[in-house]
Amino acid sequence: MADFVHLHVHSHYSLMDGLNTPHELLEAAKNQGQSSLAVTDHGTLSSHRDMQIAAKELGIKPILGVEAYLAPGSRLDKTPKVDDKRFHITLLAKNEKGWKNIIQLVTKANLEGFYYKPRIDKELLALHREGVICLSGCYGGEIPKLIAEKRIAEAQTA
């Protein structure tokens, strides 16, 4: 199992979705023979300080990331009910530049895009893409939803 790494895990900083502390998550990953772990909490980087401390203590590589909320249009659109259709997207830092870009994305999601949730959009993602690995997300992601609706051509271009 040493070659396997979880890239989408929530800690107790993901309210109503995660239960364990970053230390407990890293400890479980280490006990399963994993060399690293990505904690990608919903819309927040709050767990990362605890994660880095625990990772150093346990000798496991932390992968810094976030599960961001992606607005279907502009992050600046605050039209009522527009937020009923936001998507999830998993972002991982590939390097220091990627980490700084993820920090920018989360900051702007809160300052510019907040409408019930801190949201980014594809324009902002394109501006801050360097060093960021972007995964299609969970079932709440745009691509998985399109696939579930059998809209394969749209999923391929999303």
N, C-alpha and C positions, 0 to 999 in steps of 0.2 A: 504493500500500500504506500510505500515511500514515494512513488512517482505521482500519486494522486494528491491534489491540493484543492480544497474548497475555495471557490472564488466569490461566493455570495452567501455570507453568513451575517445574521443580525444578533447584536448584543442587546442587553437590557436598555440601551440608549434608543432602540427602535421601539417606542412606546406601543404597547398592545401587540407586538410582533416578536419581540425577543425576550428571553428570560435570563440568560447567563451573563456573567461579567466577561469582559475581554480576557481576563486571566483564566477563567474556567474554560472558555472556548479554545484558547491556545494550549492549555494543558491537555484537553481532550484530543486535540489534533496531534500533539506530541505523543501521547499515549497510543495513538493509532499509527505511529510511525511516519507521520507527515512532517515535512521539513519547513513548511510555511502555511500561512492562512491569511485570507482576505476577510476583513470585517467591513461590511458595506451597509451601514445603518441607513435608515430612511431619512434623507434630506439633512443629515447632520454628520459632522466630523468629531463629535464630542467624545467618542470612545477611543480616539487614536492616541491620546497621551497615555491612558491606562494600558492600551494595547502595546505601545512601544516599551513601556517599563516592564510589562509581563514578558514580552518577547525576549528582551535582553536577559531577564532572569532565567527563562526557560531554555534559551538557546535556540529559538525558532525564529524564522524570518517573517516579519509582519509585512503584509501587502496592504498598502493604504488605499482606501477607496470609499465610494459612497453609492447608495442607490438613490439616484436623483429622480425628481418628478419632471417629466417632459411635457410641456404644454403642446396641445395639438396645433396651435398656431403661434401667435406671438406671446411671449412671457408678459408683455405689457397689457394684454387684453384682460380687462376685469369685468367683462360683460357677465351679468348674472347667469349662472348655470354653465358657463364655459368650462369651469373646472370639473364638471361631472365626467369629462372625457380625458383626463390627463393619463399619461403613460409612465411606466417605470423604466429606468435605464440604468444599467450598472456601469460605473466608471472606476477604473483602476489606474493608479499611478505607475507608469513604467520606469520613471526616473524622477530626479528632483524637479525638473521642469514640469513634468506631468503633475506632481504633487502641488506645485505652485498654481498650476492651471485649475486643478480641482478645487483648491482653496478659493480661487477667483470665481469659479462657477457657483459654488455653494454661497459665497458672499453675495453675488449678484442675484442669485435665486431668492435670497431673503430680502435684499434691498430693492430690487427692481421687479421681480416676478411674483412676489408673495401674493397669493389669492387663495386663502384657506390652507395652502401648502406652499413651501418655497419651490418655485418652478423655474426651469430653464427652458430655452427653446433651441431649435436647430441652428439658428443664427449665432447664438451665444456659444453653443457647442463648437461650431466651426471656428470661431475666434480663439477659443481656448483648447484646441485639440492636440497641440504638440505634447508628446509624452504621455498621452492619455489613451488607455486601452478601453474601448467601448464595447460592452457586451449587450446583447439584445434584451437582457433583463428576464424577469420571471414571467409568469402568465399575464401579468399586468403590463407587459411591454407592448409596444406598437406592433412589432413583427410577430410575436406569438399570437396576438389577437387577430391579426390579418390572416395568419395561417389557419387558426381555428375557424375563421369565417370562410375558409377556402378561397381567399383572395390572394393567391400565390404570386401573381405578377406584381401586385402592389407591394407585397412583403419583400420581394426581391429588389425593389427600388427604394424602399423606405429608409 
